[in-house]
Amino acid sequence: MKFHLDRGVLGDAVSWATRTLPVRPAMPILQGVRIVADAGGELQLSTFDYEVSAQITIDAEVDQPGEVLVQGRMLSDIVRALPNKDVTVALEGTKLQVRCGSARFALATLPVEEYPQLPAMPPVAGSVPADVFAEAISQVTVAASKDDTLPLLTGVKIEISGETMTLMSTDRYRLAMRELTWNPASPGTELTALVRARTLHEVARSLATGGRVDIALSQEGSANLIGFEAGGRRTTSTLVDGDYPPVRRLFPDSTPITAVVATGPLIDAVKRVSLVAERNTPVRLSFTEGQVALEAGAGDDAQASEVLEAQLDGEDLVVGYNSGFLLDGLSALGTEFARLTFTDSIKPSVMAGQESLEGSPSSSYKYLIMPMRI
């Protein structure tokens, strides 16, 4: 095997293919990246850990077709450090030779015949604009649990009904939900899938390069694999088993109190006052007509306060939040104003984006957050 290509192109491909390699794999061979060069001038790099697979196809000048398996992270580190010149890669005996300018590297190869076969992509269920899908993922994954002892809550529930796709996640303390329009391959499609949030996060980072993302999902029986493909990059992931809790019902039926605050200034103020908040203590928001006062700290400890303009509809209210959870929701809105609705100070609050002070709230994204005891 022997091929040549630009160092930047190779670096991007290796970095993308190896981004999901496990740190402590079940078998050492799963640390490898499989490289296949074909006579047609295509280079294919792939990784697989029995849970997530990644495959990227790029153009290259192929002198001799062939395939090889080498340590993925080592190859990524080497290519990243190469000078900005064309790279020649050749298999010589049991070593993969990497040459770039005057730099020379020889990598030991792994037994490619022992590497597992990548799973086949399920049927394409539909497609969605890459930038819209990436935004939705970033808005929803903030609320997914990081606790692997509760695997169900580390996932994002994807519900598809016709042309509407809904993504939702919760860690029991907050809930994020985003609706978007997509193009199903078949009208009237009804599908559900529970995908690991970290996998979706990587998908958002790697596929949001413009164009559209094809989403592949089995539509028969019990689906256990989902796939994403765009721009020569393909990712598959096994699904999380189990029944996701019925989180939609957590949104309150009525919210008699509404406050609208400029998002950017509120984010900055929360960051400032939370500097003095001890661990597991809330940032307090006191809403009165025309303003919201933020406070943190109490007693002999450090204290901070700040007042912002706010529009209030309903009774005065004092509520406390975990500052990190509050900032996650505010940062995900992406709108000039934040609209917060309340039932009372101890029941869940709902946050949505709003483009103007007197405008209507966005119905596509909602972020529910549980208050803390003050």
N, C-alpha and C positions, 0 to 999 in steps of 0.2 A: 504494500500500500504506500502511495506517495501522492501528496497534493500540496498546492500552494494557494495562499489567499492573503488578504489584507489583515494585519494584526488586529485592527479595531473590530472588523467583522467577526473574526475568530474569537476575540475576547468577549464580545457581547453574547455570542452563541454559547460559549462554554459557561459563562457566568449565569446565563438563564437556565441552561440545562442542569446545572449543579446546585441551583439555589435551594432545592428541597431535599438534598442528600441528608440522610440521618446522621447525627453526631455519633450515636452509639447503635449501629445497625445490628440486626439479629444475626447476620452473617457478614464477614468482612468483604465478600464480593459485592455486596450492595453499596459499598463506597465507590464503586466504579462508574465511569461514564463510557458508554459504548459508542464508538465512532465508526460509521460506515461510509465509505467513499465509493461511488459508483461511476461507471465509465461515461455516464451521461453528464457528468460535471456537477453532481449534487453531493453535498455532505450532510449526513444526518447524525445528530448527537442525541442520545437518550439516556435517561436514568429511571430507576424503578425500585421501590422499596416494599413492594407488595401492598402498599396503601395508595401512594401517589406516584403517577408516572409523568414524565416530561419528555417531550420530543420536539426538536427544532430542525428544520431543513433549510440549508443555505446553499448558495452557489459557490463553487470552488473550481480551480484548475486541477483536474485529476489526471495524473500521469499513470498511476497504477491503482486500479480499484482494490478494495479489500476492507477488512474490519478488524478492530482491535478494542480491547478493554483496558483502561488505565485508571489509576486513582484520580477521582474527579476533583477533589479539593486541591490536590497538589498541582494538577494541570491548570486549574483556574488561577492559582497563585502565580504560576510560572508565566502564563500568557499575559496576566495583568502587569507583570514586571518587565515584559519585553520592550525593546525600543520600538518606535513608531515606524516600522518598515514591514515589508512583506515577509510572511512566515512560510517556511517549508517544513512539512511534517512527513516523516517516512518511517515505516516499520522495517527495521534491520535486525534480523534474528529474533531475539526475545525482548528487544528494547525499542521503544518509540523515540525516535530522534526528532527534536524540535530545534530548528535553526532560524535565527532572525538576526540579520547583520552579522556581527562577530560573536553573538551569544549562542551557546550550544548547551542543550540539555538532553539527557538520556533517561527515559522513564521505564521502569520495569512494567511489564504487561501482566494482566490477570487472565486466567483461563476463560476466554469469551464463550466457550461452549457450555460453561456452567452457569452463565448469566440467565436469569429468568426471562421468558418471553413477555413482552409488554402486552397488556390487555388490548383487545380491539375496541375501537370507539363504538358506543351504542348508536342507534339511529339518531340523526339530527332532529330535534324536536322543534327548533325554531332559531331565530337570531335576534340580536338586540344591538343597538349602537354601543360601541366599546366604551365611549366616554360616559354615557348614561349608566351603563352597568357598573363601571368602576366607581362612579359617584355613589350609587346605591349601596354597593358593598362597603365602601368606607363609612357611610352613615350608619349601617346596621351592625357591622362587626364590633363597634365600640362597646356594645352592650352584651356581647357574648361572654360567657364565663371562661376564666383561665384555669379553673380547677378541673384537672383531668379525672378526679374521683367522681365527677358528675358528667360523664361524657355527653349525655343528651344536651346539656346546657352549653357545651363548647361548640355546638353546631348552629347553623343558620337554617331556619325552615324556609324553603322555597315552595310557594304555592302558585300553580299556574291554572288559570281559568280563562280559556279563550285567548284574548289579546291582552289580558292583565296578568302581570307577574307581581307577586308580593313576597318580600323578604322580611323576616322578623327574627329577632334574637332577644334573649333575656338571661340575666344571671341572678334573678330573683329580687334584685334591688332596683333595676331599671329595665325598660323594655323599649326597643327601637323597632319601628316598622316603616317600610318604604314600599310604595306601589309605583309601578312603571308600566309603560306600554311596550309590548314586544311583538314580533311577527312569528306566529306559530306556523309550523309546517302544515298542520292540519287544522281547519276551523273546529272550534268546540273542544280543543284539547284540554284535558283535566289531568294534571300531574302534581305530585308532591315529592319533595326530596329533602333530606336533612344532611347538609354538607358542613364539614368542619370549617369553622371560621378562619383558622389559619390558612387553610387551603384556598379559600375564597380571597383572602387578603393577598396571597401570592398571585392569584389569577388577576386581581385588579391591578397589581403593580406591573405585571408582565404583558398583559394583553391590551391595555388601554393605550394603544398607539394609533388610534384612529380606525376608521372603517367599522366593521361589524364583527361581533363574536357569535359563532355558532355554538349553541348549547345542545349537547347530545344526552339523551336520557331514555332508558328503556321504557316503552309504553305498554309492555305486556307483563303480567304477573308481578312479582315482587322485584322492583328495580334495586340493584345494589351497586350501580356504577353511574357516574356522571362524567361528562367530558366537555371541554371548552377548547375551541380552536379559532385562531385568527392569525393572519399574516405568516403562515408557515410554522406557527407554534401551537403545540397541542398538549393539553394536560388532561389526565383522567384521575379520578379519585373514587375510592370506595365510599359508600354512604354510611352515616351513623345509624345504627340499629335502634329501634325503640319508638314509642309514641310520644311525640312532643306535646307538652302541656297546652291546653286551650287558652292561649295567652290573649287572644283578641278580647275576651270578656273582661279583662282587667281595665280596659279603658272605661272611664265613668260615663254613665248615661247623660248626666247633666253637670255643668260646671258654672255655678252662679257668679264666680269671681274671675275676672280677666284682667291681666296686666300686659302692657306692651312697652318694651324697653329696646333702645338701640343695642344691637347685638355686640358690635365691636367694643364700645365703652363698657358694657356689662362684663364681657370676657376679661378685659384689662383690670376692672375693679375687683372681680373675684380673685384673679391671680394675686393682686396686691394684698387684699385683706387676709387671704388664706395663708400668707407667709407666717402669721402668728397663730394659726389654728393648730392645736395639738392633734396628734393622731386620734382618729375616731371622734373628733368633735366637729360640730357643724359650722358652716358659714351661715349666719342669720340674715334673712332678707325681710325687711319691714316695709310693707307696701301701704302708703297713704295717698291721698289725692295729690297727684302731680309729681310724686317722687317715690323712690325706693332707697332705703338706707341699708347698707351692707355693714355687718359687724362680725368680728371674730375675736376669740380670746375672752377671758373673764377673770374676775378676782385679782389676785396678785400676779397673774401671768401677763405676758405681753398682750396688748389689745390693738385693734385697728378698726377704723370705720371710714366709710365713704358714702356720699349721697349722689344719686343720679336722677335725672328726669325720667318720669314714667307716667304712662296713662293708665289709670285704674278705673275699672267699671265693676262696682260691687263694694262690699264692706272692706274695711281695713284688715290687713292680714299680716301675721308674723310667721315665717316658716324657715326651717333650717335644712340644709342639704350637705351631703358629702361634697366637698369642693371639686374633687376629681370627677365624680359622676356628673356634676353640674356643668363643668367645663367641657366634658366629652359631648354632652348634648348640645350646648350652645355652639361649639365649634363645628358640629355636623350640620347645622342648619343651612349655612351658606347664603343667608339673606340679611338684608340691612337691619331688620327688626326681628326680635324674638317675642312671640306671643305665648304667655304662660296662663294656663287656666287651672282653677282650683275648685274643689268641693269645700274643703276646709283645710286647716293647718296640719292635720294628721293623716289625711288620705292622699293617695297618689296625685301628683300634678302632671299635667300634660303640656309639652312644649312643641311649638310648630313655628315655621318660618313665616315672615310677612315682609313684603317688599316695600311697603310704605306705612306710615303711622295710621292712616285711616283705611288702608287696604284690607283685603280679605286674606285670611291665613291660607297657607299652602295645605292642600289636602293630601299631598303625596307622601309626606314624611311626618311621622309623629314620634316623640320621645317621651315616654312615661318614666317618672322618677319618684321613688319613695322618699318622703321627708324623714329627717332624723329627729329624735326627741330633743327638744331644747331644754 
